[in-house]
Amino acid sequence: LLVMGRSSLSSTPVTLNGTFTARDDLLLTSSAITGKGTLCLRGDLIASSPVTVGTLLVSGLTRQYLNSSGKVLAEQIVFDNPSRGGVVLQTFIYYTQEAKLNDTAIFGGAKLKKEAA
Protein backbone atom coordinates (compact mmCIF):
# COMPACT_ATOMS: atom_id res chain seq x y z
CA LEU A 1 0.00 0.00 0.00
CA LEU A 2 1.43 3.37 -1.05
CA VAL A 3 -0.19 6.45 0.46
CA MET A 4 0.59 9.79 -1.16
CA GLY A 5 0.38 12.89 1.03
CA ARG A 6 -0.14 13.04 4.77
CA SER A 7 -1.75 9.89 6.18
CA SER A 8 -4.10 9.91 9.15
CA LEU A 9 -5.62 6.81 10.72
CA SER A 10 -8.11 7.16 13.54
CA SER A 11 -9.83 4.32 15.44
CA THR A 12 -8.93 1.85 12.69
CA PRO A 13 -6.51 -0.94 13.65
CA VAL A 14 -4.28 -2.10 10.81
CA THR A 15 -2.85 -5.60 10.36
CA LEU A 16 0.30 -5.24 8.29
CA ASN A 17 1.41 -8.32 6.37
CA GLY A 18 2.84 -6.59 3.30
CA THR A 19 4.37 -3.13 2.87
CA PHE A 20 2.74 0.14 3.93
CA THR A 21 4.58 3.19 2.56
CA ALA A 22 3.61 6.61 3.90
CA ARG A 23 5.10 9.14 1.46
CA ASP A 24 4.52 12.00 3.92
CA ASP A 25 3.77 12.22 7.65
CA LEU A 26 1.84 9.36 9.29
CA LEU A 27 -0.55 10.33 12.09
CA LEU A 28 -2.03 7.48 14.16
CA THR A 29 -4.82 8.26 16.63
CA SER A 30 -6.21 5.19 18.41
CA SER A 31 -5.08 3.08 15.45
CA ALA A 32 -2.54 0.38 16.24
CA ILE A 33 -0.45 -1.10 13.43
CA THR A 34 0.56 -4.72 14.04
CA GLY A 35 2.00 -7.50 11.90
CA LYS A 36 5.16 -8.88 10.37
CA GLY A 37 5.17 -6.56 7.36
CA THR A 38 7.21 -3.45 6.56
CA LEU A 39 6.24 0.08 7.55
CA CYS A 40 8.12 2.54 5.35
CA LEU A 41 8.15 6.13 6.61
CA ARG A 42 9.18 8.91 4.24
CA GLY A 43 7.91 11.61 6.63
CA ASP A 44 7.36 11.94 10.37
CA LEU A 45 5.58 9.46 12.65
CA ILE A 46 3.17 10.99 15.14
CA ALA A 47 1.34 8.24 17.04
CA SER A 48 -0.77 7.79 20.13
CA SER A 49 -1.09 4.07 19.41
CA PRO A 50 1.35 1.15 19.41
CA VAL A 51 3.24 0.17 16.27
CA THR A 52 4.56 -3.42 16.14
CA VAL A 53 6.00 -4.48 12.78
CA GLY A 54 8.55 -6.79 11.21
CA THR A 55 10.59 -3.99 9.62
CA LEU A 56 10.50 -0.25 10.22
CA LEU A 57 12.17 1.59 7.34
CA VAL A 58 12.83 5.29 7.98
CA SER A 59 13.86 6.65 4.60
CA GLY A 60 13.01 10.31 4.15
CA LEU A 61 15.10 12.86 2.28
CA THR A 62 14.78 15.61 4.90
CA ARG A 63 14.87 15.61 8.72
CA GLN A 64 12.35 13.14 10.17
CA TYR A 65 10.79 13.04 13.64
CA LEU A 66 9.56 9.86 15.34
CA ASN A 67 7.21 10.58 18.23
CA SER A 68 4.77 8.13 19.78
CA SER A 69 3.05 7.80 23.13
CA GLY A 70 2.33 4.19 22.12
CA LYS A 71 5.18 1.67 22.02
CA VAL A 72 7.05 1.42 18.71
CA LEU A 73 8.61 -2.05 18.27
CA ALA A 74 10.13 -3.64 15.17
CA GLU A 75 12.14 -6.79 14.64
CA GLN A 76 14.45 -4.78 12.40
CA ILE A 77 14.83 -1.02 12.01
CA VAL A 78 16.55 0.42 8.96
CA PHE A 79 17.47 4.09 8.88
CA ASP A 80 18.23 5.33 5.37
CA ASN A 81 17.96 9.11 5.53
CA PRO A 82 20.87 10.86 3.78
CA SER A 83 19.95 14.39 4.93
CA ARG A 84 22.17 16.35 7.30
CA GLY A 85 19.12 16.67 9.59
CA GLY A 86 18.82 12.89 9.84
CA VAL A 87 16.25 11.37 12.19
CA VAL A 88 15.17 12.80 15.55
CA LEU A 89 13.93 10.23 18.07
CA GLN A 90 11.53 12.05 20.37
CA THR A 91 10.40 8.85 22.04
CA PHE A 92 11.83 5.38 22.69
CA ILE A 93 11.98 3.11 19.64
CA TYR A 94 12.56 -0.61 20.30
CA TYR A 95 13.88 -3.39 18.09
CA THR A 96 14.42 -7.11 18.75
CA GLN A 97 16.94 -8.14 16.07
CA GLU A 98 18.87 -5.38 14.36
CA ALA A 99 19.11 -1.64 13.83
CA LYS A 100 20.90 -0.54 10.66
CA LEU A 101 21.95 3.11 10.70
CA ASN A 102 23.37 3.34 7.14
CA ASP A 103 25.28 6.57 7.90
CA THR A 104 22.05 8.29 8.97
CA ALA A 105 22.50 11.01 11.60
CA ILE A 106 20.44 9.94 14.62
CA PHE A 107 19.52 12.61 17.19
CA GLY A 108 18.29 11.21 20.50
CA GLY A 109 20.08 7.92 19.80
CA ALA A 110 19.88 6.92 23.48
CA LYS A 111 16.17 6.36 22.79
CA LEU A 112 16.94 3.52 20.37
CA LYS A 113 16.74 0.37 22.50
CA LYS A 114 17.26 -3.32 21.85
CA GLU A 115 14.62 -5.47 23.51
CA ALA A 116 14.71 -9.22 24.10
CA ALA A 117 12.69 -11.12 21.50
Long-range contacts (C-beta under 8 A, 24 or more apart in sequence): 6-43, 9-33, 16-53, 16-54, 28-68, 28-70, 32-70, 36-75, 39-74, 41-66, 45-72, 47-72, 56-93, 56-95, 58-87, 58-104, 60-87, 63-87, 63-88, 64-88, 65-90, 66-90, 66-91, 66-93, 67-91, 73-115, 75-117, 76-100, 77-112, 78-102, 79-104, 79-106, 80-104, 81-105
